[in-house]
Amino acid sequence: MIEIFSIENDIFWEIHILDNGIGIEEEYHDSVFDVFKRLNSKHHYEGSGVGLSICKRIVEGHGGTISVQSIPTGGCDFIIKVPKFFIKDS
């Protein structure tokens, strides 16, 4: 199950993507965004280890940040913060 919601403030959008998966131990919260970083064997879970690193590059390319927090009941909350861009009228 995946839940997505956003919070808006004057400076940025905060987008949350919550899942009820296996979770990520806190010690891996930063390294999980490294390219080819896999926390589990390919025999147990599919994937190449590049998905989250691509997400990080896209978010940072827009001047934002991406992070992850573990949910005590299982799963993760991926948090993306991207700035609002204001265009001034000339």
C-alpha positions as CSV (number, residue, x, y, z in Angstrom):
1,M,0.0,0.0,0.0
2,I,1.3,3.5,-0.9
3,E,-0.1,6.8,0.4
4,I,1.0,10.1,-1.2
5,F,0.2,13.6,0.2
6,S,1.7,17.0,0.1
7,I,2.1,20.0,2.4
8,E,2.4,23.5,1.0
9,N,4.0,26.5,2.7
10,D,5.2,29.8,1.5
11,I,8.7,28.6,0.5
12,F,8.4,24.9,-0.6
13,W,6.3,21.9,-1.3
14,E,6.8,18.9,1.0
15,I,5.7,15.6,-0.7
16,H,5.4,12.5,1.4
17,I,5.3,9.0,-0.1
18,L,4.5,6.4,2.5
19,D,4.7,2.7,2.0
20,N,4.1,-0.4,4.2
21,G,7.0,-2.3,2.9
22,I,9.9,-4.0,4.8
23,G,11.3,-0.6,5.9
24,I,14.9,0.7,6.0
25,E,17.0,0.6,9.1
26,E,18.1,4.1,10.3
27,E,21.8,3.4,9.7
28,Y,21.0,3.2,5.9
29,H,18.8,6.3,5.6
30,D,21.5,8.3,3.8
31,S,23.3,5.5,1.8
32,V,20.0,4.1,0.4
33,F,20.2,7.0,-2.1
34,D,23.6,6.0,-3.4
35,V,23.7,4.5,-6.9
36,F,23.7,0.6,-7.0
37,K,23.1,0.5,-3.2
38,R,21.0,-2.6,-2.4
39,L,20.0,-3.5,1.1
40,N,18.6,-6.9,0.2
41,S,19.5,-9.8,-2.1
42,K,18.1,-9.8,-5.6
43,H,16.8,-13.3,-4.7
44,H,14.4,-11.6,-2.2
45,Y,13.6,-8.3,-3.8
46,E,13.9,-7.2,-7.4
47,G,15.6,-4.0,-8.5
48,S,19.0,-2.7,-9.6
49,G,19.7,-0.2,-6.9
50,V,19.5,2.9,-9.1
51,G,15.9,4.0,-8.6
52,L,16.4,6.1,-5.4
53,S,19.6,7.6,-6.7
54,I,17.8,8.8,-9.9
55,C,15.0,10.3,-7.7
56,K,17.7,12.1,-5.7
57,R,19.3,13.5,-8.8
58,I,16.0,14.8,-10.1
59,V,14.9,16.3,-6.8
60,E,18.3,18.0,-6.3
61,G,18.3,19.2,-9.9
62,H,15.1,21.2,-8.9
63,G,16.9,22.6,-5.8
64,G,15.2,20.2,-3.4
65,T,16.0,17.5,-1.0
66,I,14.9,13.9,-0.5
67,S,15.1,11.9,2.7
68,V,13.6,8.8,4.3
69,Q,12.2,8.1,7.8
70,S,11.2,4.7,9.1
71,I,7.6,4.2,10.2
72,P,7.4,2.3,13.6
73,T,4.6,0.1,12.3
74,G,6.6,-0.9,9.2
75,G,7.5,0.8,6.0
76,C,8.9,4.1,5.2
77,D,8.1,7.8,4.6
78,F,10.0,9.3,1.8
79,I,10.0,13.1,2.1
80,I,10.7,15.3,-0.9
81,K,11.1,19.1,-0.4
82,V,11.2,21.3,-3.5
83,P,11.2,25.1,-3.4
84,K,8.4,27.1,-5.0
85,F,9.7,29.3,-7.8
86,F,8.3,32.7,-7.9
87,I,8.4,34.6,-11.2
88,K,8.4,38.4,-10.8
89,D,6.5,40.4,-13.3
90,S,8.7,42.9,-15.2
